[in-house]
Amino acid sequence: MTTYTYTKSQALFQRAAKVIPCGIYGHFSPVCLCPPTDYPFYISRAKGARFWDIDGNEFIDYMCAYGPMILGYQNEIIDNAAKNQSELSDCVTGPAPVMVELAEYLVDLIPIADWAYFAKNGGDVTSLSLMVARDATHKKKIVLIKGGYHGVAPWAQTSLHHGTIEEDHEHIIRIPWNDIQAFEVAIERYPNDIAAFMATPYHHPVYADNEMPNENYWQTIEALCQKHNIMLIVDDVRCGFRLDIKGSHEYFKFQPDMICFSKAIGNGYPISALVGTESLKKSVANVFYTGTYWFSAVAMAASLAVLQEMKKIDATSMMIEKGRQLTRGLVDIAKTYGFDLKVSGSLSMPYIRITNDDTQMLHQAWCAECTKRGAYFTPHHNWFISTAHTDMDIQQTLDIANEAFQAVNANY
């Protein structure tokens, strides 16, 4: 199997670095890829579960645009819904009827939802949810999980990041995942001043194994929040619809006050949503929070089609089964070469790590060898499975992984 080269990608990056900060910034930056010389930087086209870079290399994509692609790139059903709406209107001087239709569908779909509020990025609605919680409770403090990710607003980052200051975190309390006692201590330390507890459905940090909630963790958190008038917020931006079509809280059997959705809700069309209970409807109406493109109708039409299609085909079960098929095969192949491949998190968005080397250099090398052969793996982040991944994709991926293990085994 021939390994890929990226001459055009690297040349274009050199041009970009002259006119764009970092060349490519944010989570697509080459600094997030190890080693960056083994990854493509620029994509020319995508279809189904695959993309092609500007050098003509073809990849089976296991990052799915870092989560948004859930039904496949250029899905005809979704793109047709978007096209039909675009022929009517998109960004105009008022919302389109599809906004109401989408809100109604979400309220019917998500059991705790009595209303829906739309924006563009996940960080838009995580920030909005905190504002709503503070308005509803008249309290300031927010409890988050150490290592949790909720966007790039100053409150969501750490004070170590450039451009943030200590005051951005003055009312943020960070506690360990799965630590009920730490939450109880925070409540005791700040009585009547905690507005919200926010966390992802399970803990999915970078460069670390993902962790599911302990037994009764969420039920205990819910009870504490209810007792102390603390709003319980689920950041379902990444996990949303990958554990349960009705929201990840249904999978773990607890009831939040608000849920933040994005990524998969639009299959690549830019949209996010905050949903919540009737008791918070007045507060979310009180908060002034908006954006120029938040009422764009095309993304809403796409989102409605995405939700309808996911429900129709039972997308969650499909992705979990494909994830099981992929991870089981990878683990078995790794064993034949004496490697231990650990799988954590949900099978629809697994985090995978070779445990034989604590430095993760071996795992990085293996992911790079797979990518150079056409299976796009990143070493530091959970992967994503889509309904577009086929049995043929999985088998080809396992063949690539086998050859990649041969390559790293020769140098290990």
C-alpha positions in Angstrom: 0.0 0.0 0.0 1.5 3.3 -1.1 1.8 6.0 1.5 0.6 9.5 0.7 2.5 12.7 0.2 1.2 16.2 0.7 3.2 18.5 -1.6 0.3 20.8 -2.6 -1.1 21.0 0.9 2.2 22.0 2.4 2.8 24.6 -0.4 -0.6 26.1 0.1 0.0 26.3 3.8 3.1 28.3 3.2 1.1 30.8 1.2 -1.6 30.9 3.9 0.9 31.6 6.7 1.7 34.9 5.0 -1.9 36.2 5.2 -3.7 34.1 7.8 -2.6 33.9 11.5 -1.1 30.5 12.1 -1.9 29.6 8.4 -4.7 27.5 9.8 -6.0 28.4 13.2 -8.1 26.7 15.9 -8.8 23.0 16.0 -7.8 22.5 12.4 -4.3 23.9 13.0 -1.4 21.6 12.1 -0.1 22.0 15.6 -3.0 19.7 16.6 -1.7 16.9 14.4 1.3 14.7 15.3 3.4 14.7 13.3 1.9 17.4 11.0 4.0 16.3 8.0 1.9 13.1 7.9 -1.5 14.8 7.6 -3.2 16.7 4.8 -4.1 20.4 5.5 -6.5 21.3 2.7 -9.5 19.4 1.5 -10.8 19.6 -2.1 -14.0 17.7 -1.8 -16.0 15.2 0.3 -18.7 12.6 -0.3 -20.3 10.0 2.1 -17.7 9.1 4.7 -14.7 10.1 2.6 -12.8 13.2 1.6 -10.1 14.0 -0.9 -7.3 16.4 -0.2 -5.8 18.9 -2.8 -3.1 16.3 -3.6 -5.7 13.9 -4.7 -5.4 11.5 -1.8 -8.5 9.7 -0.6 -9.4 9.3 3.1 -12.0 7.4 5.1 -12.9 10.1 7.6 -13.1 9.2 11.3 -13.2 12.8 12.5 -16.3 13.8 10.5 -15.4 17.5 10.6 -14.9 17.0 14.3 -18.5 15.9 14.8 -20.9 17.7 12.5 -21.0 15.1 9.7 -23.4 12.4 11.0 -25.3 11.3 7.9 -22.5 11.7 5.3 -21.0 14.5 3.3 -23.3 15.7 0.5 -26.2 13.7 1.8 -28.9 14.2 -0.9 -31.8 14.3 1.5 -30.3 17.1 3.7 -28.8 19.0 0.8 -32.1 19.0 -1.1 -33.9 20.3 2.0 -31.3 23.1 2.2 -31.5 23.8 -1.5 -35.3 24.0 -1.5 -35.2 26.5 1.3 -32.4 28.5 -0.4 -34.7 29.0 -3.4 -37.2 30.7 -1.1 -35.0 32.6 1.4 -32.1 32.3 3.7 -30.8 35.4 5.6 -33.5 38.1 5.2 -35.3 40.7 7.3 -37.1 38.2 9.5 -37.3 34.5 10.3 -38.8 31.9 7.9 -41.6 29.5 8.9 -39.1 26.6 9.1 -37.8 28.1 12.3 -41.1 27.4 14.0 -41.3 23.9 12.4 -37.8 23.1 13.7 -38.6 24.3 17.2 -41.8 22.3 17.2 -39.9 19.2 16.1 -37.3 19.6 18.8 -39.9 20.1 21.5 -41.7 17.0 20.4 -38.4 15.0 20.1 -36.7 16.0 23.3 -38.7 15.0 26.4 -37.6 17.8 28.7 -37.8 20.5 26.0 -40.6 23.1 26.1 -38.9 25.6 23.9 -35.9 25.9 21.5 -33.6 28.8 20.8 -31.3 28.8 17.8 -27.8 30.1 17.2 -24.8 29.0 15.1 -22.0 27.4 17.2 -22.0 25.2 20.3 -20.2 28.0 22.2 -23.1 30.3 21.4 -25.6 28.2 23.3 -23.3 27.2 26.2 -22.8 30.9 26.9 -26.5 31.6 26.6 -27.4 28.8 29.0 -25.2 30.4 31.7 -26.9 33.7 31.2 -30.3 32.1 31.5 -29.3 30.2 34.6 -28.1 33.4 36.2 -31.2 35.3 35.3 -33.4 32.5 36.7 -31.6 32.0 40.0 -30.1 35.5 40.6 -26.9 33.8 41.5 -23.4 34.0 40.0 -21.3 30.9 40.4 -21.0 28.2 37.7 -19.7 24.7 38.4 -17.8 23.0 35.6 -15.7 19.8 35.3 -11.9 20.1 35.2 -10.8 19.3 31.6 -14.2 19.8 30.2 -14.7 21.7 27.0 -17.6 24.1 26.4 -16.2 26.4 23.7 -13.8 29.3 23.5 -15.5 32.1 25.4 -13.2 33.5 28.1 -15.2 31.8 30.9 -14.8 28.5 29.2 -11.1 28.6 28.7 -8.4 28.5 31.4 -6.3 31.5 32.6 -3.3 29.9 30.9 -4.7 30.7 27.4 -3.7 33.9 25.7 -6.2 36.7 25.9 -7.9 35.5 29.0 -7.6 37.1 32.5 -8.1 35.8 36.0 -11.3 37.8 36.3 -12.9 35.8 33.5 -13.0 32.8 35.9 -13.9 34.7 39.1 -17.2 32.9 39.3 -16.2 29.6 37.7 -15.7 26.6 40.0 -14.0 23.5 38.5 -14.3 20.1 40.1 -13.2 16.6 39.1 -15.5 14.4 37.0 -17.5 11.8 38.9 -16.7 13.5 42.2 -20.0 14.0 44.0 -18.3 15.1 47.2 -16.5 17.9 45.4 -19.8 19.3 44.2 -21.2 19.1 47.8 -18.2 21.0 49.1 -18.7 23.7 46.5 -22.3 24.0 47.5 -21.3 24.3 51.2 -18.6 26.9 50.4 -20.9 29.0 48.2 -24.4 28.6 49.7 -27.1 30.2 47.7 -24.6 31.5 45.1 -24.3 28.6 42.5 -26.5 29.3 39.5 -25.6 26.2 37.4 -23.8 22.9 37.1 -22.7 22.3 33.5 -21.1 19.1 32.1 -21.0 16.9 29.1 -22.9 13.6 29.4 -19.7 11.8 29.9 -16.2 13.1 30.2 -14.4 13.3 26.9 -11.2 15.4 27.3 -8.3 15.4 24.9 -5.2 13.3 25.3 -6.9 11.2 28.0 -9.2 8.2 28.2 -12.9 9.1 28.2 -14.9 8.3 31.3 -18.5 7.3 31.7 -20.5 8.5 34.7 -20.4 6.3 37.8 -23.6 4.5 38.8 -26.2 7.1 40.0 -23.8 10.0 39.4 -26.2 12.0 37.3 -29.2 11.1 39.5 -27.3 12.4 42.5 -26.2 15.6 40.7 -29.8 16.1 39.6 -31.1 15.8 43.2 -28.5 18.2 44.5 -29.3 20.7 41.8 -33.0 20.5 42.6 -32.5 20.8 46.3 -30.3 23.9 46.1 -32.0 25.7 43.1 -29.1 25.1 40.8 -29.8 24.8 37.0 -28.5 21.5 35.6 -27.2 22.1 32.1 -26.0 19.3 29.7 -23.5 20.3 27.0 -24.6 17.8 24.4 -22.8 19.6 21.6 -20.5 16.7 20.9 -22.5 13.7 22.1 -25.9 14.9 21.0 -27.8 12.2 19.0 -24.9 9.8 19.2 -26.1 8.1 22.4 -29.9 8.6 22.2 -31.9 10.5 19.5 -33.9 12.1 22.4 -30.7 13.5 24.0 -27.9 11.9 26.0 -29.6 12.5 29.3 -32.2 9.9 28.2 -29.4 7.4 27.8 -28.1 8.1 31.3 -31.7 8.5 32.7 -31.7 11.9 34.3 -33.5 15.2 33.7 -31.6 18.4 33.1 -33.0 21.9 32.9 -31.3 22.9 29.7 -29.5 21.1 26.9 -27.0 22.6 24.4 -26.9 21.0 20.9 -24.8 21.7 17.8 -22.5 19.7 15.5 -24.6 16.7 14.4 -27.8 18.7 14.5 -27.0 20.2 11.1 -24.8 17.6 9.3 -22.4 20.4 8.5 -24.9 23.3 8.1 -24.1 25.9 10.7 -26.7 25.8 13.5 -26.9 25.2 17.3 -29.8 25.0 19.7 -30.5 25.5 23.3 -33.6 23.7 24.6 -35.1 23.9 28.1 -38.0 23.5 30.5 -41.1 25.7 30.8 -39.8 27.2 34.1 -36.9 28.9 32.2 -38.9 30.2 29.3 -39.3 33.6 30.8 -35.6 33.9 31.6 -34.5 32.9 28.2 -36.9 35.6 26.8 -35.4 38.2 29.1 -31.8 37.6 28.0 -30.8 39.7 24.9 -28.6 37.4 22.9 -28.6 37.3 19.1 -26.4 37.2 15.9 -26.6 38.4 12.4 -26.9 35.0 10.8 -28.8 33.2 13.6 -32.1 33.3 11.8 -30.7 32.0 8.5 -33.3 29.6 7.2 -31.2 27.2 5.1 -29.4 25.7 8.1 -32.8 25.4 9.9 -34.3 23.5 6.9 -31.2 21.2 6.9 -31.4 20.6 10.6 -35.1 19.7 10.4 -34.3 17.2 7.7 -31.3 15.8 9.7 -33.5 15.2 12.8 -36.2 13.5 10.7 -33.8 11.3 8.9 -31.9 10.3 12.0 -35.1 9.3 13.7 -36.3 7.4 10.6 -33.2 5.3 10.1 -32.4 4.9 13.9 -29.0 6.6 13.3 -27.8 6.2 16.8 -28.0 2.4 16.8 -26.4 2.3 13.4 -23.4 4.3 14.6 -23.0 2.4 17.8 -22.9 -0.9 15.8 -20.4 0.4 13.2 -18.3 1.7 16.1 -18.4 -1.7 17.7 -17.4 -3.4 14.4 -14.5 -1.0 13.9 -13.1 -1.0 17.4 -13.4 -4.7 17.9 -11.5 -5.3 14.7 -8.8 -2.8 15.6 -8.3 -4.3 19.1 -8.0 -7.8 17.6 -5.4 -6.7 15.0 -3.4 -4.8 17.6 -3.2 -7.9 19.8 -1.5 -9.9 16.9 1.4 -7.4 17.1 1.6 -7.4 20.8 -0.1 -4.0 21.3 -2.9 -3.2 23.7 -5.4 -0.9 22.1 -7.8 0.6 24.7 -11.2 1.9 23.7 -13.1 4.3 26.0 -16.2 6.4 25.6 -19.2 5.7 23.4 -18.7 3.4 20.5 -20.3 6.1 18.3 -17.5 8.5 19.2 -14.7 6.4 20.7 -11.4 7.5 22.1 -8.7 5.0 21.2 -5.2 4.7 22.7 -2.3 2.3 22.4 -1.4 1.8 26.1 2.1 0.2 25.6 3.8 3.7 25.6 2.9 6.3 28.2 4.4 9.1 26.1 1.7 8.5 23.4 4.5 8.7 20.8 3.7 5.2 19.6 0.0 5.9 19.3 0.8 9.1 17.4 3.0 7.2 15.0 0.4 4.5 14.4 -2.4 7.1 13.7 0.0 8.9 11.3 0.8 5.6 9.5 -3.0 4.9 9.1 -3.7 8.4 7.8 -0.9 8.2 5.3 -2.6 5.1 3.9 -6.1 6.5 3.8 -7.8 6.1 7.2 -7.9 9.6 8.8 -7.1 9.1 12.5 -6.1 11.7 15.0 -4.3 10.7 18.2 -5.5 13.2 20.7 -9.2 13.4 20.3 -12.2 11.1 20.2 -13.1 9.9 16.8 -16.6 10.0 15.2 -18.6 7.3 13.4 -21.3 8.3 10.9 -24.2 6.5 9.3 -22.3 6.9 6.0 -19.5 4.5 7.1 -20.1 1.3 5.3 -18.9 -2.3 5.9 -16.5 -1.8 3.0 -15.1 1.3 4.7 -14.7 -0.6 7.9 -12.9 -3.5 6.2 -10.6 -1.2 4.3 -9.8 0.6 7.5 -8.9 -2.6 9.2 -6.6 -3.6 6.3 -4.9 -0.1 6.6 -4.6 -0.5 10.4 -3.0 -3.9 10.0 -0.3 -2.5 7.6 0.2 0.5 9.9 0.8 -1.8 12.9 3.4 -3.6 10.8 5.1 -0.3 10.1 5.2 0.8 13.7 6.1 -2.7 15.0 9.2 -2.6 12.9 10.4 0.5 14.7 9.1 -0.3 18.2 
